[in-house]
Amino acid sequence: MKRRTNKKKRKGSDIKATTKVDISYSPFYIALLFMLSNLVRIIFQDPPTLPPTDIDGTYSVYGIDINVKKGVYMWDNKPQKLLNTDPISFEWPDGTRQTLQEDMGDKIQWEARTPNGELKTIYWIRKEGTTEDPEDPPANPDPPPSKTSQIMGSIAGSIVYLGIIFFLCKSGHTTWAWIMAFGGVILAVLLILLIGVGLAMS
């Protein structure tokens, strides 16, 4: 009877030991779940919006010729990008928001609203048969990264991040593994929020 009791105790202790090992890797499992969800988000997210090309062409603005190409033109040696809004708009460095009001064929009417609320009407006179401005603007001054590069970057970063947490769990430093897991999640959320705010303000 005593021998059977000892065997049962051993089985119980073995089960507890196995459970303890599984729990010690919980930070790794949580980090893995978050990394996989982030990868799925990148795969299925909508592609970034590009500048509109509806009004590409050459115009005269206050006697200055500008060439709009793929939604971008140069003004004062700086690229200005049209926003893919409805209607089309863009923002000047001083905060003035310029919104398209009407395309009249030979000219385009814009409404410019300054940060203090003042309104001003601006006309872009369309120039037919003119050569392209020699100061040709880039297709996109800040092209978004491709989905492939985002996926590869996420996988590479996840391998390093999960590798560190796995090593900490395996070496028994569970506390540091939890700190790494939750710290990485918090930093990732903050980074996503900052990127979202930046895109909303661009």
Beta strands, then each sheet from edge to edge (+ up, - down):
strand 1: 57-61
strand 2: 64-68
strand 3: 72-75
strand 4: 78-81
strand 5: 89-91
strand 6: 97-103
strand 7: 107-113
strand 8: 119-126
sheet 1: 2+ 1- 8+ 7- 6+ 5-
sheet 2: 3+ 4-
end
